[in-house]
Amino acid sequence: MSGLVLSIPVVGIIQRHKSEGRKYSMARTKSVGNLTISDLEQLLNRSRSKISKLEKKRAKVSRKLDAIDAQIASLGGSVGAGSAVRARNEQSLSEVIHQVLQGKSGGMKVADIAAASLRAGYMSKSDNFRSVCVEEVDL
């Protein structure tokens, strides 16, 4: 695997060649160098860390929004501008699924994960919560 080379397209997907008049061609790619498995793991870990931080930030903002909604409702105003109220969970679905799977050495079917997540207190109004779980575990 040491010969693995990742390439990314140059910005500006289609380039016009001046010498060829109106003809267009795809841009060349630039090599980002040889990345080892360790390098790829580090990239993945950085992404996971950023995702975790953003999920925590989203949860914090969600709690603030809930407090504002409660203030509006206490004053007799409508909350959510007339739209359906979305279920608010203290933990992300990813965190709930992680807890559900802890200690399960043989794994679980997606339908069982969905059912266990709902039993664990995760709230969803989805008509097909199993599909939501499939997207979350990225099968």
LUMBA-275221 format. One record per residue (C-alpha): residue in three letters; x, y, z. Coordinates in pm, whole numbers, padded with zeros to 5 digits, always signed. Example, Ala and Ser with C-alpha at 12.3 -4.5 7.8 and 13.67 -1.06 7.14 Angstrom:
<sites>
ALA+01230-00450+00780
SER+01367-00106+00714
</sites>
This chain:
<sites>
MET+00000+00000+00000
SER+00298+00231+00012
GLY+00245+00321-00355
LEU-00099+00473-00290
VAL-00128+00818-00446
LEU-00433+01038-00400
SER-00512+01296-00662
ILE-00743+01592-00642
PRO-00879+01790-00936
VAL-00744+02137-00998
VAL-00991+02414-00919
GLY-01180+02494-01238
ILE-01291+02156-01362
ILE-01298+02252-01729
GLN-01019+02457-01878
ARG-01020+02629-02213
HIS-00712+02583-02427
LYS-00626+02915-02595
SER-00448+02745-02879
GLU-00749+02529-02965
GLY-01010+02803-03004
ARG-01341+02694-02851
LYS-01242+02342-02742
TYR-01252+02253-02374
SER-01089+01971-02179
MET-01087+01837-01825
ALA-00833+01988-01588
ARG-00532+01786-01489
THR-00504+01651-01136
LYS-00236+01735-00885
SER-00084+01464-00670
VAL-00109+01525-00297
GLY+00177+01288-00239
ASN+00204+00937-00109
LEU-00013+00888+00196
THR+00047+00598+00426
ILE-00227+00415+00612
SER-00112+00603+00921
ASP-00156+00935+00739
LEU-00507+00835+00630
GLU-00594+00728+00985
GLN-00476+01066+01114
LEU-00694+01243+00858
LEU-00993+01032+00960
ASN-00928+01094+01331
ARG-00909+01470+01270
SER-01239+01458+01084
ARG-01401+01252+01358
SER-01274+01496+01620
LYS-01416+01793+01427
ILE-01749+01612+01387
SER-01763+01542+01760
LYS-01691+01906+01844
LEU-01957+02026+01599
GLU-02214+01781+01739
LYS-02147+01914+02090
LYS-02175+02271+01964
ARG-02503+02185+01789
ALA-02639+02030+02110
LYS-02545+02343+02306
VAL-02712+02572+02052
SER-03016+02342+02048
ARG-03051+02376+02427
LYS-03032+02755+02394
LEU-03297+02745+02122
ASP-03519+02530+02343
ALA-03488+02790+02622
ILE-03581+03069+02382
ASP-03876+02864+02252
ALA-03993+02814+02611
GLN-03976+03190+02674
ILE-04174+03261+02357
ALA-04434+02998+02449
SER-04464+03139+02803
LEU-04548+03476+02653
GLY-04817+03321+02435
GLY-04622+03324+02109
SER-04601+03040+01863
VAL-04284+02839+01858
GLY-04119+02726+01538
ALA-04302+02970+01305
GLY-04591+02727+01258
SER-04378+02436+01141
ALA-04384+02094+01298
VAL-04180+02076+01618
ARG-03873+01864+01567
ALA-03779+01607+01828
ARG-03493+01735+02047
ASN-03253+01479+02181
GLU-02985+01532+02441
GLN-02751+01300+02251
SER-02694+01267+01879
LEU-02813+00951+01706
SER-02448+00859+01653
GLU-02384+00870+02029
VAL-02699+00668+02106
ILE-02606+00401+01849
HIS-02254+00387+01991
GLN-02399+00323+02339
VAL-02639+00060+02202
LEU-02355-00126+02032
GLN-02118-00119+02330
GLY-02067-00468+02464
LYS-02226-00633+02161
SER-01946-00852+02029
GLY-02149-01008+01747
GLY-02299-00686+01613
MET-02666-00614+01553
LYS-02909-00589+01264
VAL-03006-00235+01166
ALA-03369-00296+01264
ASP-03250-00406+01610
ILE-03024-00099+01637
ALA-03319+00126+01548
ALA-03547-00041+01803
ALA-03280-00029+02075
SER-03210+00339+02002
LEU-03578+00424+02046
ARG-03595+00217+02366
ALA-03287+00406+02492
GLY-03490+00727+02468
TYR-03391+00865+02128
MET-03690+01056+01987
SER-03771+01056+01617
LYS-04081+01132+01417
SER-03941+00960+01109
ASP-04179+00723+00935
ASN-03880+00506+00847
PHE-03637+00539+01138
ARG-03455+00225+01023
SER-03339+00415+00711
VAL-03217+00700+00929
CYS-03010+00448+01125
VAL-02874+00298+00803
GLU-02752+00645+00698
GLU-02601+00704+01041
VAL-02404+00379+01055
ASP-02320+00420+00683
LEU-02379+00064+00572
</sites>
